[in-house]
Amino acid sequence: MKLQEFEKKTHRGNKLINDKLHFFSSKSSVIISFILFKLNFSANQVTFLFGLAGILSANLFLHKQFIIGYLLWRLHIIIDMADGNIARASKKFNIFAPSIDKIAII
């Protein structure tokens, strides 16, 4: 599958609102999710990465590593969007995904 086809398969119903809310992340999340998809990551595995990036980012902020913490936090947001892209592209949805996402945000 090529990037253009992958991008079409990731289309979401609220794409316009989401793109305005996450103008930077929405563009890069498709590329990141495409790379992870090509590496055979499942949406659940990407959700795990999302949580891990958030924890690491918070830890860096606590230790006053603000620049690296901020960059990892941005990556955290991009990866959050990537798990949904992979789920939509692969048509493999987890009924617990919304709950897992909320837990990973905390």
C-alpha positions as CSV (number, residue, x, y, z in Angstrom):
1,M,0.0,0.0,0.0
2,K,1.3,3.5,-0.9
3,L,1.1,6.6,1.3
4,Q,-1.8,8.1,-0.7
5,E,-3.9,5.0,-0.5
6,F,-3.1,4.7,3.3
7,E,-4.1,8.4,3.8
8,K,-7.5,7.8,2.1
9,K,-8.2,4.8,4.3
10,T,-7.5,6.9,7.4
11,H,-10.2,9.4,6.7
12,R,-12.3,10.2,9.7
13,G,-15.7,11.7,10.0
14,N,-14.6,14.8,11.9
15,K,-11.4,15.3,9.8
16,L,-11.9,19.1,9.3
17,I,-12.5,19.8,13.0
18,N,-9.6,17.5,14.0
19,D,-7.2,19.1,11.4
20,K,-8.0,22.6,12.7
21,L,-7.5,21.4,16.3
22,H,-4.3,19.6,15.6
23,F,-2.9,21.5,12.5
24,F,0.7,20.3,13.0
25,S,0.0,16.8,14.3
26,S,-2.6,15.9,11.8
27,K,-0.2,16.2,8.9
28,S,2.7,14.4,10.5
29,S,0.5,11.7,12.1
30,V,-0.3,10.2,8.7
31,I,3.3,9.8,7.9
32,I,4.3,8.4,11.3
33,S,1.3,6.0,11.2
34,F,2.2,4.9,7.7
35,I,5.7,4.1,8.8
36,L,4.5,2.2,11.8
37,F,1.9,0.4,9.7
38,K,4.6,-0.7,7.3
39,L,6.6,-2.0,10.2
40,N,3.6,-4.1,11.1
41,F,2.7,-2.3,14.3
42,S,-0.9,-2.9,15.4
43,A,-3.1,0.0,16.6
44,N,-2.8,-1.4,20.1
45,Q,1.0,-1.5,20.0
46,V,0.9,2.2,18.8
47,T,-1.4,3.0,21.7
48,F,1.2,1.5,24.1
49,L,3.9,3.8,22.4
50,F,1.5,6.7,22.9
51,G,1.3,6.1,26.6
52,L,5.0,5.5,27.0
53,A,5.9,8.7,25.2
54,G,3.5,10.6,27.5
55,I,5.0,9.1,30.6
56,L,8.5,9.8,29.4
57,S,7.6,13.4,28.5
58,A,6.1,14.0,31.9
59,N,9.1,12.6,33.6
60,L,11.4,14.9,31.6
61,F,9.3,17.9,32.6
62,L,9.6,16.9,36.2
63,H,13.4,16.8,35.8
64,K,13.4,20.2,34.2
65,Q,14.3,18.9,30.7
66,F,11.8,21.2,29.1
67,I,12.9,21.1,25.5
68,I,13.2,17.4,25.2
69,G,10.1,17.0,27.3
70,Y,8.2,19.3,24.9
71,L,9.4,17.5,21.8
72,L,8.4,14.1,23.3
73,W,5.0,15.5,24.3
74,R,4.5,16.6,20.7
75,L,5.4,13.1,19.5
76,H,3.0,11.8,22.1
77,I,0.2,13.7,20.4
78,I,1.2,12.5,17.0
79,I,1.3,8.9,18.1
80,D,-2.1,9.3,19.7
81,M,-3.5,10.2,16.3
82,A,-1.5,7.4,14.6
83,D,-3.2,4.6,16.5
84,G,-6.6,5.6,15.1
85,N,-5.1,5.9,11.6
86,I,-3.8,2.4,11.7
87,A,-7.1,1.1,13.1
88,R,-9.0,2.7,10.3
89,A,-6.6,1.7,7.6
90,S,-6.4,-1.9,8.7
91,K,-10.1,-2.1,9.7
92,K,-9.0,-3.7,13.0
93,F,-10.8,-1.9,15.8
94,N,-10.5,-2.7,19.5
95,I,-13.8,-2.0,21.4
96,F,-11.7,-0.9,24.4
97,A,-9.6,1.6,22.4
98,P,-11.5,4.7,23.6
99,S,-11.0,3.6,27.2
100,I,-7.3,2.7,26.7
101,D,-6.7,6.1,25.1
102,K,-8.2,7.9,28.1
103,I,-6.1,5.9,30.5
104,A,-2.9,6.6,28.4
105,I,-3.6,10.3,28.5
106,I,-3.6,10.3,32.3
